[in-house]
Amino acid sequence: MSSNENSKEIPQEKLFDILGNRRRRIAVHLLQEEGAMSMTDLAERVASIEFNSSVENLEGKERKRVYVALFQTHVPKLEEVGLVEYDQDQGFVEATDVLLDLQYNVRVEKGKTDKIFFTIRGIIVIITSFVIISTISPSITGVEIGTPSLAVIMILISITLSLTYYAEKLSGPNISDIDFKENV
């Protein structure tokens, strides 16, 4: 099948079915972003994302598992619908014009995650402030807290929450949240 024959002819339901698999979405994303690559390189890049590791730190079994699945299942399915072309003689996979015409949006639920985080953090900051003020000057709050240990615990919870949030942000977007739409 040539890519021209498939252009605009992939039914949306078929497209979503094909891209319903996380490994295929990752492969498609990489081919769109970085262009043609060898099957080995594609497998290593997909595995590094799946296993949240650098290519250099991948274990042999992780590379092999992804390579075999891409070679036997995922790339043939993507090729069947005209999204990629695989040259077995050269061992290279590349995006077709059909794939390059697809528009995608990386959906990172930033709004929802950020709102929840900042709401929880805000509540903790308010409670911590109340506990600290009550410890230092109980006449202001009308509550007497005899020991500052509760304030220390609240501060540690706030710090832990912040570190967890920022560690999650440093890991970047989750490629499993890619949303594909045909370019109209």
C-alpha positions as CSV (number, residue, x, y, z in Angstrom):
1,M,0.0,0.0,0.0
2,S,1.4,3.4,-0.8
3,S,1.0,6.2,1.6
4,N,-1.0,8.2,-0.9
5,E,-3.6,5.5,-1.1
6,N,-4.0,5.6,2.7
7,S,-3.9,9.4,3.1
8,K,-7.2,10.5,4.7
9,E,-8.6,6.9,4.3
10,I,-7.7,5.5,7.7
11,P,-11.0,5.4,9.6
12,Q,-10.8,7.2,12.9
13,E,-11.9,4.1,14.7
14,K,-9.1,2.1,13.1
15,L,-6.6,4.8,13.9
16,F,-7.6,4.8,17.5
17,D,-7.5,1.0,17.6
18,I,-4.0,1.0,16.2
19,L,-2.8,3.8,18.5
20,G,-4.6,2.3,21.5
21,N,-1.4,0.5,22.3
22,R,1.2,2.5,24.4
23,R,4.2,0.9,22.7
24,R,2.9,1.9,19.2
25,R,2.1,5.4,20.4
26,I,5.7,5.8,21.7
27,A,7.1,4.4,18.4
28,V,4.9,6.8,16.4
29,H,5.8,9.7,18.5
30,L,9.5,9.0,18.1
31,L,9.3,8.5,14.4
32,Q,7.4,11.8,14.0
33,E,9.8,13.7,16.2
34,E,13.1,12.2,15.1
35,G,12.5,10.8,11.7
36,A,13.6,7.5,10.3
37,M,15.7,5.2,12.4
38,S,16.9,1.6,12.5
39,M,14.6,-0.9,14.2
40,T,17.3,-1.4,16.8
41,D,17.5,2.3,17.6
42,L,13.7,2.5,17.7
43,A,13.5,-0.5,20.1
44,E,16.1,1.0,22.4
45,R,14.4,4.4,22.4
46,V,11.0,2.9,23.1
47,A,12.4,0.6,25.8
48,S,14.2,3.6,27.5
49,I,10.8,5.4,27.7
50,E,8.9,2.3,28.8
51,F,11.4,1.4,31.5
52,N,12.2,5.0,32.5
53,S,15.8,4.5,31.9
54,S,18.6,5.8,29.6
55,V,19.4,3.7,26.6
56,E,22.8,3.0,28.1
57,N,21.3,1.6,31.3
58,L,18.8,-0.7,29.6
59,E,19.3,-4.4,30.3
60,G,19.6,-6.8,27.4
61,K,16.3,-8.5,28.1
62,E,14.5,-5.2,28.1
63,R,15.9,-4.3,24.7
64,K,15.1,-7.7,23.3
65,R,11.6,-7.8,24.6
66,V,10.7,-4.5,23.0
67,Y,12.6,-5.3,19.8
68,V,10.8,-8.6,19.3
69,A,7.4,-7.0,19.9
70,L,8.1,-4.1,17.6
71,F,9.5,-6.4,14.9
72,Q,6.8,-9.1,15.1
73,T,3.7,-7.1,16.0
74,H,3.7,-3.3,16.3
75,V,5.7,-2.2,13.2
76,P,3.8,-4.6,10.9
77,K,0.4,-3.2,12.2
78,L,1.6,0.4,11.7
79,E,2.8,-0.5,8.2
80,E,-0.4,-2.3,7.4
81,V,-2.4,0.8,7.8
82,G,0.1,3.0,6.1
83,L,1.6,4.9,9.0
84,V,5.1,3.6,8.7
85,E,7.3,2.0,6.1
86,Y,9.8,-0.7,7.2
87,D,12.7,-1.7,4.9
88,Q,13.6,-5.1,6.2
89,D,16.8,-5.3,4.0
90,Q,18.1,-2.1,5.5
91,G,16.4,-2.5,8.9
92,F,15.0,1.1,8.9
93,V,11.6,2.3,9.9
94,E,10.3,5.7,8.8
95,A,7.1,7.6,9.1
96,T,4.9,7.9,6.0
97,D,3.3,11.1,4.8
98,V,0.1,9.8,6.4
99,L,1.8,9.7,9.8
100,L,3.4,13.0,9.3
101,D,0.0,14.5,8.5
102,L,-1.4,13.3,11.8
103,Q,-1.5,16.0,14.4
104,Y,-1.0,15.0,18.0
105,N,-1.3,16.7,21.3
106,V,0.6,15.5,24.3
107,R,-2.0,15.6,27.1
108,V,-0.3,16.1,30.4
109,E,-3.0,16.6,33.0
110,K,-1.1,19.6,34.3
111,G,-4.1,21.6,35.3
112,K,-5.7,18.8,37.3
113,T,-2.4,17.6,39.0
114,D,-1.2,21.2,39.7
115,K,-4.6,22.2,41.1
116,I,-4.7,19.2,43.5
117,F,-1.1,19.7,44.5
118,F,-1.5,23.5,45.2
119,T,-4.7,23.0,47.1
120,I,-3.2,20.3,49.4
121,R,0.0,22.4,49.8
122,G,-2.1,25.5,50.5
123,I,-4.0,23.7,53.2
124,I,-0.8,22.3,54.7
125,V,0.8,25.8,54.7
126,I,-2.3,27.3,56.4
127,I,-2.3,24.6,59.1
128,T,1.4,24.8,59.6
129,S,1.2,28.6,60.0
130,F,-1.6,28.2,62.5
131,V,0.4,25.6,64.5
132,I,3.6,27.8,64.4
133,I,1.7,30.9,65.5
134,S,-0.1,28.9,68.2
135,T,3.2,27.6,69.5
136,I,4.9,31.0,69.5
137,S,2.0,33.2,70.7
138,P,-1.1,31.3,71.7
139,S,-2.9,34.6,72.5
140,I,-3.2,35.4,68.8
141,T,-4.9,32.1,67.8
142,G,-6.6,31.3,71.1
143,V,-5.1,27.8,71.0
144,E,-2.2,26.8,73.1
145,I,0.1,24.1,71.7
146,G,2.7,23.2,74.2
147,T,5.4,21.7,72.0
148,P,6.7,22.7,68.6
149,S,6.9,19.1,67.4
150,L,3.6,19.4,65.5
151,A,4.9,22.4,63.6
152,V,8.1,20.4,62.7
153,I,6.0,17.5,61.5
154,M,3.8,19.8,59.3
155,I,6.9,21.5,57.8
156,L,8.4,18.1,57.0
157,I,5.1,17.0,55.3
158,S,5.1,20.2,53.3
159,I,8.7,19.7,52.2
160,T,8.1,16.0,51.3
161,L,5.1,16.9,49.3
162,S,7.0,19.6,47.4
163,L,9.9,17.3,46.7
164,T,7.6,14.6,45.4
165,Y,5.8,17.1,43.1
166,Y,9.0,18.5,41.7
167,A,10.5,15.0,41.1
168,E,7.4,14.1,39.1
169,K,7.7,17.3,37.1
170,L,11.4,16.6,36.3
171,S,10.4,13.3,34.8
172,G,8.6,15.1,32.0
173,P,5.3,14.3,30.2
174,N,4.1,10.8,30.0
175,I,4.1,9.7,26.4
176,S,1.2,7.4,27.1
177,D,-1.0,10.5,27.1
178,I,-0.5,11.4,23.5
179,D,-3.7,12.2,21.7
180,F,-3.8,11.8,17.9
181,K,-6.1,13.7,15.5
182,E,-6.2,13.7,11.8
183,N,-5.2,16.9,10.2
184,V,-8.3,18.2,8.4
